[in-house]
Amino acid sequence: MIKQHYDDGKKHIHVLSYGGGTQSTALLLMALKGEINGVLPDYIIFSDTGWEPQHVYKWIRKINEHIKATYGREIIFTDSGNIRDDIVQGAEAGDRFASIPFFTRDSKG
């Protein structure tokens, strides 16, 4: 349970993982208004898969500008390449890779 204060004597930080979708955006805006148990996120992180549609990136930039102007907060962007390329490369070369629950075609269809 997310709370403002914990009884363990430790300093806690709250990190919101932002995915850029409808539910994630609603959660982000509610959190920045203090509507989730009064807890404001210390950090907002978007972990870029490198394979999102362009409209998602455009939306995330728009939301980031809004929260900068309105709340003085900013989304932290992280990335490590392109998840699709990693999966295709792993499947074609027989390399190990992190498996996620979806199916794709190799370069031969």
C-alpha positions, -999 to 999 in steps of 0.1 A, spaced: 0 0 0 13 34 -9 13 58 20 28 92 29 46 79 60 58 45 71 65 34 106 99 19 99 121 50 104 134 49 69 132 76 42 111 64 13 109 75 -23 80 70 -46 86 61 -82 58 61 -108 64 39 -138 47 57 -167 39 37 -199 22 65 -220 -12 48 -222 -46 60 -210 -45 43 -176 -9 52 -170 -16 89 -179 -47 89 -156 -25 75 -128 2 100 -134 -21 130 -133 -40 117 -103 -7 111 -85 6 146 -93 -26 160 -78 -20 140 -46 -51 119 -53 -35 86 -45 -33 85 -7 -19 120 -8 15 107 -21 33 126 -48 58 107 -69 94 116 -64 103 103 -98 83 95 -130 101 71 -153 92 61 -189 112 29 -199 112 32 -236 110 -2 -255 123 16 -286 93 1 -305 63 23 -296 42 39 -323 51 75 -331 18 87 -317 27 73 -283 60 93 -283 42 124 -294 16 119 -265 44 114 -239 62 146 -250 29 165 -248 22 151 -213 57 158 -202 54 195 -213 21 197 -194 34 183 -162 65 205 -164 44 236 -168 17 226 -143 36 206 -116 72 215 -121 80 178 -126 95 159 -155 94 124 -169 128 106 -168 133 87 -201 153 54 -200 161 31 -229 183 3 -239 178 -2 -277 148 -17 -294 130 -46 -279 117 -59 -313 152 -59 -328 165 -78 -297 138 -104 -300 142 -109 -337 180 -111 -334 178 -136 -306 153 -158 -324 173 -157 -357 208 -162 -341 196 -185 -313 210 -160 -287 195 -158 -253 171 -129 -247 144 -118 -223 113 -135 -235 80 -115 -234 46 -129 -240 40 -122 -277 47 -137 -311 65 -122 -340 77 -132 -374 114 -134 -383 128 -115 -413 117 -143 -437 80 -138 -426 
